[in-house]
């Protein structure tokens, strides 16, 4: 689950201004000690401008912006589904303004001068040549008309190997789950393949080389992509058909049980920082933990919890994600926040809550799927995880599986590890990019040793 992630569609808007705003505008966001490059590529259109956004440090390239206007020297860019806006004024050769997302505001100055990334060492990132066979592959999700592109690694070109499919967390992710120059799935894939396992990892639909519409996809849709990945592995003679398992991180750790509950041929499941409680409860807990670590006052914490708890109840009670729900949420926040939040910010929050993915995500209860998982399960989390709290979610996973009669379950939490399983100080997402380590070696060893027991 990434803190800044980008969903999009194109809408034309705005009016022409005497000065041409078209071009590639570069800037750097400073977020709690972490630098994120942002690029807006603005183009002229018949009725104004269109724009796309790049977040190269997150591996997000060419993401369209919903709305682009430029009038009287003021540039406004908006992506309501992302709860994201930028507003800045053109001054000489720069645009000075503010980037807003999720209720937070960050100053952002744009210019046409290319901003070079200051590279932070990533010592765990494997470098070719590799001592194993690697193949670029594609496979189809026929029901969704999606072609998924990925990498299949095999210990050797010829043979018959146990296999795992890696399932990414929330937000548009490439096959390596790239974030802040970390490539955790590349590191994990490399480690497992060097130790005897075939590994398939792939770009999310609509990301990098995969086709499809990410913005309008739901968690359930992503589960069908995993099913297509399994079907593909079953066509490969190098794969031991009785030893195909799933490894899911964060939201991927909820998708894995969805698939294993339906496909009895899945041999085992590894859940890394996976949800084990209703998602509305998880999101409230995540919000509380991140805000408390950031120093938000107890009163503001309580107010925010109350406001969003009520909003989530409206979402859960709704039968449709329609304009009626938007109106209900808008009126609710206006009354609840008593004029302390501008209407445009309320509209941004409402659009985020009713975005296709998030609306469906909020209405999901992982226990429904965990109950049906009868194969061996390994669930791991770090005690410093502020996004998917280890104690509550591991307990939820363990309790549900035990009640369902699954006796082959291993649950462990590790001190000092964050949501990405890095050795961390606080667990704050602001640390992710500052930490050189991509995945703690303890976790790599734990996963490998457990997998070896399952494929004996």
N, C-alpha and C positions, 0 to 999 in steps of 0.2 A: 504494500500500500504506500504509494508515494504521496508526499505532502503537496507538491506541485505537479499536477498532471494535466494534459491538454486534450479536450474533446472539441469537435468543431463541425460547422457547416458554413456555406458561403451565402451571405445576403448582400445585395448591393444597396448602398445607401450614401447619403451625404450630398454635398454640392461642391462644384468646382471652385477653387480659390485661385486668385491671381497668380500665386506662387506655386510652382510645381512641387508636390510632396512625394512624388513617385521615387522609388529607389529602395535600397536595403539599409535599414536603420539599425544600428548596433548599440547595445547597452549591457550593463552588468548590474544584476540585483545583488545587494548585500543583505543576506538573511542570517542573522544571529551568527556571524563569523564565517558564513559560507558564501562564496561567490558563484552566481549562476549567470551565464551569458544568455541574453535574449536578443533575438533578431526579428524585426518586423519587415517583411518584404511587401511593399505597397505598390500596387499597379493601377494605372488609369483604367476606367471602364466607361461605358457609354453614359452612365448616369452618376458618375462620381468615382469612387475608388473601391477596390477590393484589397484584402491583405491576407497574408499567411504569417504564421509565427513559427520560429524555430527555437527550441531549447536544446542546443547541441550537447550540453553537458549531461542531459538526461536522455539523449538519443532520440529526441522528438524533432522531426524535420518536416517542413511543409504543411503544418497544421493550419487549416483555414480559420480566419476570424469571422465571427458572425456578422459584425456590423462595423463599418469604417466610415467616419465622417471627417471632413476637413473644411472648416469654415472660419473666416476671419482670423486665420493663424492658429486656430485651436484644433488639434488632432484628438479624436476620440476613437478608441478601439474597444470593442466589447464582445465578450463570449459568455453570455448568460448561463449556458449550461455548465460552464466552468467556474461560475461565480467570479469572473475575471474581467477587469476593465483597466484601460490605461488612458489617461488624459494629460496631454502636454501641449505647451505653446512653443511654436517655432520662433527661435531667436537666432538670427544670423545663420550659422550652420549646425545648430543643435536644437533638439526638442527637449525642453525641461518640463518634467511632470511627475505624476505619481502612478505607480502600479498597484492595483488593489486586487486581492483575492481572499475569499473566505473571511471577510471582516478585518483583514490586516492591510496596512498601507505601507508601501516602500517607495522611497524616492528613486526615480529612474530617469537618467539623462541619455538621450539617443543621439547618435551622430552617424555619418556615413563612413567613418573611419573604422576599419575592421578591428575588432577586439580579439586579441590573442589570448588563448586560455593558458593560465599558469598551471602547469602540470604538477599534480600532487603524486608522489610515488605510489604505485600499486604493485608491490613486490610479488603478490600471489598470482597476478595475471599471467597465464601460461603463454609462452612464445614458441612459434613454429621454428624448426620442424618438430612434429610430435611423434612419439614412439608407438603410434597406433594409426588405424585407418579412419579417415574422415571423409564424408560424402555429403555434398549439398543435395537436398531432396525436396520434392514437392508432393503433396497429397491433397485430395479434395474432400471437402464436406459438401457432398452433393445436395443434401436437403437445404442448405443455406446458400448454395452456389458460390462457395468460397474456396479459393486455392491457398493452401497454407505452405509456406516455405520454411525450411529448417535445415538442421545439420544432424546427421546420424553418425555417431562415432562408434567404432568397433575395436575391440582389443587387437584383432587381426582381420585382414580382409576376408579370409576364409575361416569358417568355424561355425559353432552353434552356441550362442551366448545368452545368459539371462539379460533382461533389458528393463530400463526404467524410462518413463516419460516425465519430463520436467514441466510443471504447470506454474505459470507466473502469477504474481499478485496483481492487485487492482491498478488501473491506469493502463494506458497504451504501452506495452512492453515489447522489446525485441527479444530474440531467442536467448540472449545472454542476460536478460533482466537488468540491462545497463542503467546505472544510477550514480551520478556524481563520479563518473569514470570507473566506478566499480562494475565488475561483470560477474556477479555471484554464480550465475548458472554456467558460465564458461569455466569458472574455477571448479565448481562441483562436477560438471561433466568430465573435465580433464582428469580429475582425481579418481572418479569411479571407473572411467575407461582404462586408465593405467592399471587398475586393480581388477580387471576381468569382466566389467559390465558394459553392455551396449547402452548407449544413451541417445535418446531423441529429444531435441529441444527445438522450438520453432517460434517464429514471430507471431504475435497475436494478430487476429484478423484485422486488416486495415492498417497494419504497422509494417514498416520496412518493406520486405518483399512479398508479404502476404496480401491477398486481395480481401475485399469485404468492407463492411461499414462498422467500424468500432463504436462510433458514437451512439448508434441505436441498438447495440447489442446488450444483452443481459447476462448475468452469471449463468443462467441456464443455457443460453446460446453458446457461451464459452465451453460449457460441458460437452456440447455436441462436437466441438472442435477436438476435444480430447478423445472422444469416441472415434473420430475419424483418424486420429493419430494411432490409436490401438489397431484399428482395422488395417492401416498401412503396415504396421509392424508385422501383422499376421500374414502379410504377403511376402515377407523376407525370409529366405531360407536360413540366413545367419542367426535368426532369433529363435530361442527356445520358447515355443508357443505356450508352455505351461508355466513359464517364469517371467511374465510381463507384469511389472508393477508401476505404481504412480508415486511421484514425489511432488507435493504441492506446497508452495510458500504463500502465507497470508491468505488472500482470497482463493489462491490456488489450492490451499489446504481445505477449503470448503468445497471446491469443485471436485477434488479427488474422491471424497466420499459419495458425491452425487453420482459419479460415473461408476464407482465400485458397487454401489447399491443396485445398479441396473445390470452391469456386466459381470456375471459370475465367473468369467474367465480371468479377471484381474486377480493376481496372485498375492499381492501385498500392497500396503499403503503407508507412505511416510508423510506425516503432517508437520510442517515447519512453521511455527508461529501461526497456527490455524485457529479460526473462530470455533468456540465451543459453547457459545451462548447466543440468544437471539440478537440479531444485528443491531436493533435499536438500542439494546442495553450495552452492546459492545461500543457503539459510537458515542454514547454518553460517557462511558468510562474512559474511552480514549481522549475525548475532549477534556474531561476533568484532569486526567493525569498530565497531558501535555501542557495545559494552561497553568496548572499548579507548579510544574517544574519551571515554567517560564516566568513565574513570579506574580501571576494574576491574584488579586485579593480574594479572600474567602467569600466576601459579599458578591463580587462580580462572578465568581465561580458558581455560587448558589443561584444567582439570577439567570445565568446562562443555562444551567442545568434545568431549571424550571421552565424556561422558555422553550428549549428544544425538546424536553420530555413531552410537553403538550403538543408541539408540532408533530412529533413522531406518532403520537396517538391518533392525530387526524389522518396521517398517512396510512397507518395500520387499519383504521376504520373505513377508509375509502374503498370503493369497489372499482373505481376507474381513475386513471391518471389523466384528468381532463381539466378544462377551464374552471369548472365548479370547484375542484380541489384547490386550484391556484387562488381562486377568490377567497375560499375559506382560510387558507394559510395566510394570505395577505392581510385579511381583516384580523385574524388572530394575532399576528405579530404587531400590527399597528396598535391594537388594544393592550397587548402584553408589554410592549416596550414603551408605551405611553409617550410617544413623540420623541424619545431620546435617540432614535435611529432614523436617518433620512429615508424617505420613501424609496429612493433608487437603491439603497442598500438592502431594504426589505425585499424589493423585487429581485435583487440578485440572489438572496438567500432562498426565496421561493423557487426561483428557476433552478437552483442547485438541487433542492429537495425533490423537484418534479422532473428532473432529467431522467431519461429512460432507464439508464443503468442504476442510478442511485435510488430511484423510487422502488425498483424491483429488489435491489440489494437490501433496503431497509425492511422489506416484507419477508425476508428469508430467516428461517430458523434452522441452523445446521443440524440440530438433533434429529430432525425428520429423516435425514439421510444417514447420519451416523448409526441410527438404530438398525439400519438394514445392512450394515457392513459386517460381514462374518469372517473376513480374512485377517491375517496378522496386521496389526497397526503399531507404528512407532510415532509418538507425538512428542516433539521437543519444543522448548521455548526458553528464552532468556529472562532472568529476573528483572533486567532493566528495560524490557520491552514496554514502551508507553503506548504503542498503537494497538497491540493485541496482548493485553495484560496476561502474564504467564499463569499466575495463581488461579484466577477465575476461569480462564478458558481451558487450561489443562484439566482442572477439576471437572468442568462440564463435559469434556471429551471422555474422560475416564469414567464418570458416573453413567453417562448414556450408554457407552459400550458395555459396561458391566451389567447394567439392567437388561440389555439386549442379549446377554449370554455370551458375548465374545470374550473368551478367556486368554487369547493371545494378544495382549495389549501391553505395551511398554510406554510409560509416561515419565519424562524427566525434564526438570528445569535447571538452568545453569546460571550461577552467580556472575554478574558483571556483563552479561551479553544482552545486546539490544535487539530490535526487531529484525535486523539484518544478520544477527548472530556475530556481530563484531564485539570485541572486548572494548567496553565503553566506560565512561565515567558516570554519566547521568541517564543515558538512553534517549536523550532528546534527538529528534530528527535533524536538528542543526549540527549534530556531531558527525552524521553519516559521511559527509564529504571531507571532514577534517581527519578522519581515522584512516591510516594507511592500510590496515588489514581489511580484507574483503569478507572472509569467513574465518571464524576461529578454527584452528586445526582440530580442536577437541570435538567440534561438531562433525567435521569431515570423517574423523575416525569413528565416532559414534554411529553415524549413518552406515558407513561401510561395514563395520563389524556386525551390525544388526542385519543388513542385507545378506551378508554371507551366511548367516544362520538360516535365512528363509529359503535360500536356493541350494542348500546341501543336497 
